[in-house]
Structures are given as structure tokens and as C-alpha cells.
């Protein structure tokens, strides 16, 4: 299975939140270098934390993350 980076987050909490949203929607996300990001806390590696999904889910996952929030 090939993974595709759909987003890079500069904040580990933002990366965790997006991963959780994708998981709740039925996607299979992975945060690359997550252990390094968590170890460093808010000071992360240059370039951010890559949020990846299987290639077959990439287009739908990007669309999901970019969709406007549902009205409350």
C-alpha cells in the first residue's frame, strides 16, 4: 500500500486533530514522524508533520478536510 501526503501540519495538536477527524470519517490516516513530533512537543521538525493516507483515499480525504464545517 502506497501512502500519499495530503497535508503538512506545523503543530502536533493540529495534526492529531486532523488524523482523528479522518479516522472518524472512515479513512486510514497516518502521521509520519509522529514520534519525533510528540517528543519535541510544539517545536517540530522543519517542514511540518506529514499527514498521509493510502493513495486510493487521497482525493476523498483532501476533499473531506477542505469541506466547510457543517452549520451548528
C-alpha positions as CSV (number, residue, x, y, z in Angstrom):
1,X,0.0,0.0,0.0
2,X,1.4,3.3,-1.0
3,X,0.8,6.4,1.2
4,X,0.3,9.9,-0.1
5,X,0.9,13.1,1.9
6,X,-2.3,15.2,1.9
7,X,-1.3,17.8,4.4
8,X,1.7,19.0,6.5
9,X,0.9,20.4,9.9
10,X,3.2,22.7,11.9
11,X,1.6,22.0,15.2
12,X,1.3,18.5,16.6
13,X,-2.1,19.1,18.1
14,X,-3.5,20.2,14.7
15,X,-2.0,17.1,13.1
16,X,-3.6,14.9,15.8
17,X,-7.0,16.6,15.3
18,X,-7.0,16.1,11.6
19,X,-6.0,12.5,12.0
20,X,-8.8,11.9,14.4
21,X,-11.3,13.6,12.0
22,X,-10.2,11.4,9.2
23,X,-10.4,8.2,11.3
24,X,-13.9,9.1,12.4
25,X,-14.9,9.5,8.8
26,X,-13.6,6.1,7.9
27,X,-10.3,7.0,6.4
28,X,-6.9,5.3,7.3
29,X,-4.6,8.2,8.1
30,X,-1.0,8.1,9.4
31,X,1.1,10.8,10.8
32,X,4.6,10.3,9.5
33,X,7.3,11.0,12.1
34,X,4.7,11.3,14.8
35,X,7.0,10.0,17.5
36,X,9.6,12.7,16.7
37,X,6.9,15.4,16.7
38,X,5.5,14.3,20.0
39,X,9.0,14.1,21.6
40,X,9.7,17.6,20.5
41,X,6.4,19.0,21.7
42,X,5.4,22.1,19.9
43,X,8.8,22.6,18.3
44,X,8.6,20.3,15.4
45,X,10.9,19.3,12.6
46,X,11.4,21.5,9.7
47,X,8.6,21.1,7.1
48,X,5.9,20.0,9.5
49,X,4.3,16.7,10.3
50,X,3.1,14.9,7.1
51,X,-0.5,13.6,7.3
52,X,-0.7,10.6,5.0
53,X,-3.4,8.3,3.7
54,X,-3.5,5.4,1.3
55,X,-3.2,6.6,-2.3
56,X,-6.8,5.3,-3.0
57,X,-8.2,7.6,-0.3
58,X,-6.1,10.7,-1.1
59,X,-8.6,12.7,-3.2
60,X,-11.6,12.0,-0.9
61,X,-9.6,12.7,2.2
62,X,-8.4,16.1,0.9
63,X,-11.9,17.0,-0.1
64,X,-13.1,16.0,3.4
65,X,-10.5,18.1,5.1
66,X,-11.3,21.1,2.9
67,X,-15.1,20.9,3.2
68,X,-16.7,23.8,5.0
69,X,-17.8,22.9,8.6
70,X,-21.4,21.9,9.0
71,X,-23.7,24.6,10.5
72,X,-24.3,24.2,14.2
